[in-house]
Amino acid sequence: MSINEYPKADTVVPERSTTAAISEVHPAMDDTILRNVVFAGIRTKQIEIKDGTAKLSNEASALFVSRLAAAVRESIGITHHELYRSRIYIDKVSPSVAEYLRELKAATSAIEEKYTHVGGFLGNPVTDVEFGGKDYAIPYRKYEGGAIYVMPNGTREVHGAIYRKYVVLGTEAGFLGFPETDEQSTVLGTGRFNHFQGGSIYWTSQTGAWEVHGAIRNKWWQLDGDRSDLGYPISDEEGWTDPGNQSTGRISHFQRGSIVFRWSDSSVQVLHDSVVLATSLSSSSVTCSAELWMNSAGDWRYKGHMHNSGFVGFNVTVVSTPRFQDSSGNIFAVNVERHLDGTTSFGGDRDDDWDQVGSQDTFIRDNWDFIRFAGMKTVMDVDTTFGDIVQLIGAGLPIAVVVLFLGAIFGGGKVCGPYGRMRRNPETGMDEPNVSFEVQDKGTPCPK
């Protein structure tokens, strides 16, 4: 029923002037009920705003008019039928509504200024200026390609792929709340982001747009965020169950690993991406097996076993290197030198095991995206000295500069694991089994 169809009162109610209505409003009057009803009417287009005033629109329903009349009567004593006959301007009878109109005018001006500043990528407006959040205190306007919000710390815009993710997550009504920044570039210029009251959304052309928040975001930021070993997020935060002990929590996947929050003890754990490269080879009467484990943080473990079944003893050198060199010709290589006794040694040691660890190697960390797919080259030679290592690993691999790390230097550490985990493959977007280790100082307990 439109306002023109609403039944008239049987008795004629004297006209009341707007001035008379104003005079009856006490400045300290609590008209919260009226304010809330008016806000609802504006949001549902049952109250129209024009030239700085608010009044009933022709689309106002009978139910809304009844609610409004009750609120007006509660505040200043105007009856239901007086509201119809005189079409009293709502802002003239409510100090808080008048203040709202002033806020609306200022918000509209700020939004229009921001819209002009950011250019045309937002497209055309699809809503009027509206208010949202707690107590409807945040003005905003939505556009074809984004939105502009008037926040206490400035006017903020969200657009593009980040805005589309924001919409999927419920926009300002979701857990992210309102934006606290414009969309902006990351420090290295490799991605874009917006910070919100409840989290952040990061985007790159390679990964797309994903949110990260809470304790997981805090941990990621402690590691240096998008500049960390983990890289950018490749999933939203989601539920997680540890395949090892069935404990539950939350997880966010990143380009080179994951971060887990456990419900049981509120702990946060970083799970770096890792790879295990293994080989077996022989030379003369000596056989050898070698395994090189590395992760995206630059931690590594090199272990193996060699055996001499021959008549005489030998000096044995084993060298392993990922099949990758950087633009300067640098490589990462690990080696072990041992003497194995033979039959003539009369009780000497024919076998040798080694287990070497290192941590936070910058070459592995900085080149992880290539190293994890590179495979491994391993060379073993008998009666070869340390000075011949360059020739051994250089066979078939042009080398300008050799980056060589001796495992014995890092022998003071220990390796925790292996741990069986699921990780998000950034190439396929699928969860896949991943065997992981952790390199710790000798005095540091392994993670449970």
C-alpha positions in Angstrom: 0.0 0.0 0.0 1.5 3.4 -1.0 1.3 6.4 1.2 -1.5 7.9 -1.0 -3.6 4.9 -0.5 -3.4 4.9 3.3 -6.9 5.4 4.9 -7.5 8.9 6.2 -8.5 9.6 9.8 -12.2 10.0 10.6 -11.5 13.2 12.5 -9.6 16.1 11.1 -6.4 16.8 12.9 -5.2 20.4 12.9 -2.2 21.1 10.8 1.1 21.5 12.8 3.9 23.5 11.4 7.4 22.3 11.1 8.4 25.2 13.3 6.0 24.0 16.0 7.5 20.5 15.8 11.0 21.8 16.2 10.0 23.8 19.2 8.8 20.7 21.0 12.2 18.9 20.6 14.3 19.1 23.7 18.0 19.2 22.7 18.9 16.4 25.2 16.0 14.2 24.2 17.0 10.5 23.6 15.5 9.8 20.2 17.6 6.6 19.5 14.5 4.6 18.5 13.5 7.3 16.0 17.1 7.4 14.6 17.2 3.6 14.1 13.8 3.6 12.4 14.9 6.4 10.1 18.1 4.6 9.3 16.1 1.5 8.4 13.8 3.6 6.2 16.7 5.1 4.3 18.4 1.8 3.7 15.1 0.3 2.3 14.3 3.5 0.3 11.1 4.2 2.3 12.6 7.5 3.4 14.1 9.6 0.6 16.8 12.2 1.0 16.7 15.2 -1.2 18.3 18.7 -0.8 19.6 17.9 2.6 16.2 16.8 4.1 14.6 13.4 4.8 10.9 12.6 4.3 8.7 9.7 3.6 8.8 8.4 0.0 5.9 7.3 -2.0 7.2 3.7 -1.6 6.8 3.7 2.1 4.8 0.7 3.3 1.9 1.0 5.9 3.9 -1.2 8.3 6.9 1.1 8.1 4.8 4.3 8.5 3.2 2.7 11.6 6.7 2.1 13.1 7.8 5.6 12.2 4.7 7.2 13.6 5.2 5.3 16.9 8.8 6.4 17.1 7.9 10.0 16.3 5.1 10.0 18.8 7.5 8.6 21.4 10.0 11.4 20.7 7.9 14.5 20.2 4.2 13.5 20.5 3.2 13.8 16.8 0.4 11.4 16.0 0.2 8.8 13.2 -2.2 10.9 11.1 -0.4 14.1 11.6 2.7 12.5 10.1 0.6 11.7 7.0 -1.2 15.1 6.7 1.6 17.5 7.2 4.4 15.3 5.7 6.7 16.7 8.4 10.3 16.4 7.5 11.9 13.8 9.7 15.1 15.6 10.1 13.3 18.6 11.5 11.9 16.6 14.4 15.0 14.6 15.4 18.4 16.1 16.3 20.2 12.8 15.7 18.6 12.4 12.3 19.6 15.9 11.4 23.2 15.0 12.4 23.0 11.9 10.3 22.1 14.0 7.3 25.1 16.2 7.9 27.3 13.1 8.2 25.8 11.8 4.9 26.6 15.0 3.1 30.2 15.0 4.3 30.6 11.3 3.5 29.2 11.8 0.0 31.7 14.6 -0.6 34.6 12.4 0.7 33.5 9.4 -1.5 33.2 11.6 -4.6 36.6 13.1 -4.0 38.2 9.6 -3.6 36.4 8.4 -6.7 37.8 11.2 -8.8 41.3 10.6 -7.4 41.5 6.9 -8.1 40.3 7.1 -11.7 37.7 5.2 -13.6 38.6 1.6 -12.7 35.8 1.3 -10.1 33.2 1.7 -12.8 29.7 3.2 -12.2 28.0 3.3 -8.8 25.6 0.5 -8.0 24.3 1.8 -4.7 23.7 5.1 -3.0 25.9 6.1 -0.1 25.0 3.8 2.8 26.0 3.3 6.4 27.2 0.1 8.0 29.1 -1.5 10.8 28.5 -1.1 14.5 25.9 1.6 15.1 25.9 2.2 11.3 28.8 4.5 11.7 30.8 3.7 8.5 29.7 5.4 5.2 30.4 3.5 1.9 29.3 3.3 -1.7 29.6 0.3 -4.0 30.6 0.4 -7.6 30.7 -2.1 -10.5 34.4 -2.9 -9.8 34.8 -2.2 -6.2 33.8 0.0 -3.2 34.8 3.1 -1.3 34.6 3.3 2.5 34.9 6.4 4.7 36.9 5.1 7.7 38.1 7.0 10.8 41.7 6.9 9.5 40.8 8.0 5.9 38.7 7.1 2.8 39.7 3.7 1.5 39.0 1.8 -1.7 39.0 -1.9 -2.6 38.8 -3.1 -6.2 39.6 -5.8 -8.8 40.4 -9.4 -7.8 40.9 -8.4 -4.1 37.4 -6.9 -4.1 35.9 -10.0 -5.7 37.5 -12.1 -2.9 36.2 -9.6 -0.4 32.7 -10.1 -1.8 33.0 -13.9 -1.5 34.0 -13.5 2.1 31.0 -11.4 2.9 32.5 -7.8 2.4 32.1 -5.6 5.5 29.6 -8.0 7.1 32.1 -10.8 7.0 35.0 -11.5 9.4 37.3 -9.2 7.6 35.2 -6.1 8.4 36.0 -2.8 6.8 39.2 -1.9 4.9 42.0 -0.1 6.7 44.1 0.6 3.6 43.7 1.3 -0.1 44.9 -1.5 -2.4 48.6 -1.0 -2.7 51.8 -2.7 -3.9 53.9 -4.9 -1.8 57.5 -3.7 -1.0 59.1 -5.7 -3.8 56.4 -4.8 -6.2 55.5 -8.5 -6.9 51.9 -8.3 -5.5 49.1 -6.2 -4.2 47.2 -6.2 -0.9 44.5 -4.6 1.2 44.5 -4.7 5.0 41.1 -5.0 6.7 39.9 -4.8 10.3 40.0 -8.6 10.6 42.8 -9.7 8.2 44.3 -9.1 4.8 43.9 -10.1 1.2 47.0 -10.6 -1.0 47.1 -11.0 -4.8 49.6 -11.8 -7.4 49.1 -12.7 -11.1 50.6 -16.1 -10.4 48.7 -17.0 -7.2 45.4 -15.0 -7.4 43.8 -13.4 -4.4 43.7 -15.1 -0.9 43.0 -14.0 2.6 45.2 -14.5 5.7 44.3 -13.4 9.2 44.7 -14.0 13.0 47.6 -15.9 14.5 48.6 -17.3 11.2 48.9 -13.8 9.6 50.9 -12.6 12.7 53.3 -15.5 12.3 53.7 -14.9 8.6 54.4 -11.2 9.2 57.0 -12.2 11.8 58.8 -14.2 9.1 58.7 -11.1 6.8 55.4 -11.8 5.0 55.5 -11.9 1.3 59.3 -11.5 1.4 59.7 -14.6 3.7 60.8 -18.1 2.7 57.1 -19.0 2.4 56.1 -16.4 -0.3 52.5 -15.5 -0.9 49.3 -17.3 0.3 47.8 -19.8 -2.1 44.7 -20.6 0.0 42.3 -19.0 2.4 42.6 -20.1 6.0 40.8 -23.5 6.4 40.3 -26.4 8.7 43.2 -28.8 9.2 43.8 -32.2 10.8 47.4 -33.4 11.5 47.7 -36.8 9.7 50.2 -37.9 12.3 48.2 -37.5 15.5 44.8 -36.4 14.3 45.0 -33.1 16.3 43.0 -30.3 14.7 43.4 -26.7 13.9 43.6 -24.1 11.1 46.0 -23.9 8.2 47.0 -21.4 5.5 49.0 -22.6 2.5 51.7 -20.5 0.9 53.9 -20.9 -2.2 56.6 -22.6 -0.3 55.0 -24.2 2.7 52.2 -23.7 5.2 51.4 -22.2 8.7 49.3 -24.2 11.1 47.4 -23.1 14.2 46.6 -25.9 16.7 43.4 -25.7 18.8 44.9 -28.0 21.5 47.6 -25.5 22.7 47.1 -22.4 20.6 50.5 -23.0 19.1 51.5 -21.8 15.6 53.9 -23.9 13.5 55.6 -23.3 10.2 55.7 -26.2 7.8 58.3 -25.4 5.1 58.1 -27.1 1.7 60.8 -29.7 1.3 62.3 -32.2 -1.1 64.3 -35.4 -0.6 66.8 -36.4 -3.4 68.4 -39.9 -3.2 70.8 -42.0 -5.3 72.9 -45.1 -5.3 76.2 -45.6 -7.2 79.4 -47.6 -7.3 83.0 -47.2 -8.4 85.6 -50.0 -8.3 84.7 -52.2 -5.3 83.0 -49.3 -3.4 79.2 -48.8 -3.3 77.4 -45.8 -1.9 73.9 -44.5 -1.2 73.4 -40.8 -0.6 70.3 -38.7 0.4 70.0 -34.9 0.3 67.0 -33.3 2.0 66.4 -29.5 1.7 63.6 -27.2 2.5 62.4 -23.7 1.5 64.0 -22.1 4.6 67.4 -23.2 3.4 67.8 -26.1 5.9 69.5 -29.2 4.6 70.5 -32.7 5.6 73.0 -34.9 3.8 73.4 -38.5 4.9 74.5 -41.8 3.4 76.4 -45.0 3.6 79.5 -46.3 1.8 81.0 -49.9 1.7 84.2 -51.3 0.4 84.1 -55.0 -0.6 87.6 -54.9 -2.2 91.0 -56.3 -1.4 92.7 -53.0 -0.6 91.6 -49.8 1.1 90.7 -46.6 -0.6 90.2 -42.9 0.0 86.6 -42.2 -1.2 85.1 -38.8 -2.1 81.3 -38.3 -2.7 79.9 -35.0 -3.9 76.2 -34.2 -4.4 74.7 -31.1 -5.9 71.2 -30.1 -7.1 71.2 -29.7 -10.9 70.8 -25.9 -10.8 73.1 -22.9 -11.0 72.1 -19.3 -10.7 72.8 -16.6 -13.3 76.3 -16.1 -11.9 77.2 -19.8 -12.2 76.9 -20.5 -8.4 75.8 -23.9 -7.2 75.2 -25.6 -3.9 77.2 -28.7 -3.2 77.9 -31.0 -0.3 80.6 -33.6 0.0 82.2 -36.3 2.3 85.7 -37.7 2.3 86.4 -41.1 4.0 88.9 -43.8 4.1 87.5 -47.4 3.7 89.7 -50.3 4.7 89.9 -53.5 2.5 90.6 -57.2 3.1 94.3 -56.5 3.6 93.5 -54.1 6.4 93.1 -57.0 8.9 90.1 -55.8 10.9 89.8 -52.3 9.5 86.5 -50.6 8.9 85.0 -51.4 5.5 81.8 -49.2 6.1 81.1 -45.6 6.9 77.9 -43.7 7.6 77.6 -39.9 7.5 74.9 -37.5 8.6 75.5 -33.8 8.1 73.0 -30.9 8.6 73.0 -27.2 7.8 70.4 -24.4 8.2 69.2 -21.2 6.6 71.4 -21.5 3.5 70.6 -18.4 1.4 71.4 -20.1 -1.9 68.8 -22.8 -1.3 66.2 -20.4 0.1 66.6 -17.8 -2.7 66.5 -20.3 -5.5 64.0 -22.8 -4.0 61.4 -22.5 -6.8 64.1 -24.0 -9.2 66.0 -26.3 -6.8 62.9 -28.3 -5.7 62.4 -29.5 -9.3 66.0 -29.7 -10.3 67.0 -33.2 -9.3 70.4 -34.1 -8.0 73.8 -35.0 -9.5 76.1 -37.2 -7.3 79.6 -38.2 -8.2 81.8 -40.7 -6.3 85.4 -41.3 -7.0 88.0 -43.5 -5.4 91.5 -42.2 -4.3 90.4 -38.7 -5.3 91.4 -35.8 -3.1 89.5 -32.8 -2.0 91.3 -30.7 -4.6 89.6 -32.6 -7.4 86.0 -31.8 -6.2 85.6 -29.0 -8.7 86.4 -31.4 -11.6 84.1 -34.0 -10.2 80.9 -31.9 -9.9 81.8 -29.9 -13.0 81.6 -32.9 -15.3 78.7 -32.1 -17.6 77.8 -29.0 -15.7 79.4 -25.7 -16.6 80.5 -23.9 -13.5 81.7 -20.3 -13.2 81.9 -20.1 -9.4 81.5 -23.1 -7.0 79.6 -22.5 -3.8 80.7 -25.4 -1.6 79.6 -26.1 1.9 81.2 -28.8 4.1 78.8 -30.6 6.2 81.3 -31.0 9.0 81.1 -27.3 9.7 77.4 -27.7 10.7 77.8 -30.9 12.6 76.6 -29.3 15.8 72.9 -29.4 14.8 70.3 -32.1 14.8 67.4 -33.1 12.6 63.9 -33.6 13.9 61.5 -35.8 11.9 60.6 -37.1 9.5 57.0 -35.7 9.7 54.3 -36.8 7.4 52.2 -33.9 6.3 49.8 -32.8 3.6 50.7 -29.6 1.7 49.1 -27.6 -1.0 51.0 -27.9 -4.3 51.1 -24.4 -5.8 51.3 -25.8 -9.3 48.2 -28.0 -9.1 46.3 -26.5 -6.2 45.9 -30.0 -4.7 46.8 -31.3 -1.3 49.7 -33.8 -1.6 51.7 -35.9 1.0 54.9 -34.2 2.0 57.7 -35.6 4.1 59.3 -32.9 6.2 62.2 -32.6 8.6 63.3 -29.7 10.9 66.9 -28.7 11.6 67.3 -27.6 15.2 70.3 -26.7 17.5 71.4 -29.5 19.7 69.8 -28.0 22.8 66.4 -27.3 21.2 63.7 -29.9 21.6 62.0 -31.2 18.5 58.4 -30.0 17.8 55.8 -32.4 19.1 
